[in-house]
């Protein structure tokens, strides 16, 4: 805020109080659109926005996990859809899950993803643009499905959601009308095997999770994967600019931050494209 000189102490106190109050209000108002945008970007990335389900317990990689069952789907971290086989898996195959929020199993062989786009899906350019972005910035290739049994179908959904990794049969990336190209890039990341960046095992080195500000029912979106039974080593440092990272105000119940840097400062959500860290992480996986 610019500093001004005033003619008298009384005037200075009164005017500076007014000025500071006005400045603070202006700053709050200026921050509100950014905070709202962050909240909306993350809020879109839910399988069933505004809905909650029964908390369920299962196993994944031989370790206990919790998820919500909504409309018959097993919803994990808000926008990840688990299969019955993934929930029941107990062979410990995920124990070597690498960092950059990726996993070792469920990779697409040779980095080739076969896909279809449901004809009923509106604004299909967000899908083709997201695919083009992934192909321009990673070794992953996308090929229109012919007779392959493992493939992704982009279709209309209640929100934005995806299965995690290749599940071995037809799987879906669900896109509501509010899911942008950036949200689609994010959901493709899940289909390739990426989890949310804030669930990294080492995240407490970089961020504070303010649980008192998280909306009820969404606490699981902020659980470290080590708390869900995963081992492995994180790749690089936590990437605040990752397309898989929440913003400071994602899933806030009261307009206050749910995630801050260690120094208490906030940061924006990023849903434009893959960051340098995203590219390094996917390169390590594929």
QUIMO-V363911 format. One record per pair of residues at least 12 apart in sequence whose C-alpha atoms are under 6 Angstrom apart, sorted by the first residue. I is the first residue (numbers start at 1). J is the second residue. Records with the same first field share a line. If there is no record, write none. Layout:
I->J, J
This chain:
38->269
39->249, 250
42->250
45->79, 160
46->78, 79, 159, 160
47->79, 159, 160, 161
48->158, 159
53->68, 69, 70
54->68, 69
55->67, 68
56->68
58->87
59->87, 88
60->86, 87, 89
61->89, 90, 91, 92, 93, 94
62->90, 91, 92
63->229
65->228
77->220, 221
79->161
80->161, 162, 163
81->162, 163
95->230, 231
96->232
97->232
98->232, 233, 234
99->233, 234, 235
100->234, 235, 281
101->194, 195, 197, 200
102->193, 194, 195
103->193
106->165, 166
107->165, 166
108->166
111->140, 286
112->140, 141, 142
113->142
114->142, 143, 144, 145, 151
115->144, 145, 151, 152, 153
116->145, 153
117->153, 154
118->154, 155
121->155, 156
126->181
130->181, 185
149->169
150->168, 169, 170
151->170
152->170, 171, 172
153->172
154->172, 173, 174
155->174
156->174, 175, 176
157->174, 175, 176
158->176
159->175, 176
160->174, 175
161->173, 174
162->187
163->191
164->190, 191, 193
165->191, 192, 193
182->271, 272
186->243
196->244, 245
197->244, 245
198->245
199->223, 224, 225
200->224
201->224, 225, 226
206->262
207->260, 261, 262
208->259, 260, 262
209->258, 259
210->258, 259
213->252, 253, 258
214->251, 252, 253, 258
215->251, 252, 253
241->270
242->275, 278
243->270, 271, 274
246->269
247->268, 269
248->260, 266, 267
